């Protein structure tokens, strides 16, 4: 999956999310993505995905969504840009 934005949570927030994942033993909320060609662009769940990768999870729950989705209106919005 391809990120569309940087990680923005503080260390404290990431630590809290990490503890929630550890307690559950898995990612419980789906990562949402938009598929374009062969690429899957993450539109919700960047922080969960980053922690899943860090933990070496092979599978995470994921759900394909279409545009528009929240702040993503067009394909141009899927391009990664650092603020």
BELZI-V12820 format. One record per residue. N is the residue number from 1. SS is DSSP state (2 for helix, 1 for strand, 0 for the rest). PSI is psi in whole degrees, -180 to 180 (999 if undefined). D_CENTER is the distance of its C-alpha to the mean C-alpha in Angstrom with 1 decimal. Layout:
{{N	SS	PSI	D_CENTER} {N	SS	PSI	D_CENTER}}
This chain:
{{1	0	143	8.2} {2	1	122	8.6} {3	0	150	6.8} {4	0	1	8.6} {5	0	161	9.1} {6	0	168	10.0} {7	0	126	9.4} {8	0	-8	11.8} {9	0	151	12.5} {10	0	167	15.9} {11	2	-40	16.9} {12	2	-44	18.2} {13	2	-40	15.1} {14	2	-37	13.2} {15	2	-42	16.3} {16	2	-45	16.4} {17	2	-40	12.9} {18	2	-43	14.0} {19	2	-40	17.2} {20	2	-43	15.8} {21	2	-43	14.0} {22	2	-43	17.4} {23	2	-39	19.4} {24	2	-25	17.7} {25	0	6	17.6} {26	0	171	14.4} {27	0	123	11.0} {28	0	-25	12.5} {29	0	134	10.1} {30	0	145	8.6} {31	1	130	5.2} {32	1	140	6.7} {33	1	158	7.7} {34	1	129	11.1} {35	1	130	13.4} {36	1	110	16.0} {37	0	-130	18.5} {38	0	-10	17.2} {39	1	144	13.8} {40	1	115	10.6} {41	1	122	8.7} {42	1	127	5.1} {43	1	-9	6.4} {44	1	121	4.9} {45	0	22	2.8} {46	2	-43	2.7} {47	2	-42	5.7} {48	2	-42	5.7} {49	2	-42	4.7} {50	2	-43	7.2} {51	2	-37	9.5} {52	2	-43	9.6} {53	2	-43	10.6} {54	2	-37	13.0} {55	2	-7	14.5} {56	0	20	15.0} {57	0	134	13.6} {58	0	-34	14.5} {59	0	141	13.0} {60	0	148	10.1} {61	0	134	10.5} {62	1	149	9.1} {63	1	127	10.7} {64	1	135	11.8} {65	0	165	12.7} {66	0	167	15.1} {67	0	145	15.9} {68	0	150	16.6} {69	1	114	13.6} {70	0	-121	13.7} {71	0	-4	14.2} {72	1	111	13.6} {73	0	-41	17.2} {74	0	172	18.0} {75	2	-31	16.9} {76	2	-34	17.8} {77	2	-15	15.0} {78	2	-12	12.5} {79	0	131	14.3} {80	0	131	12.8} {81	0	134	15.1} {82	0	135	15.7} {83	0	999	17.3}}
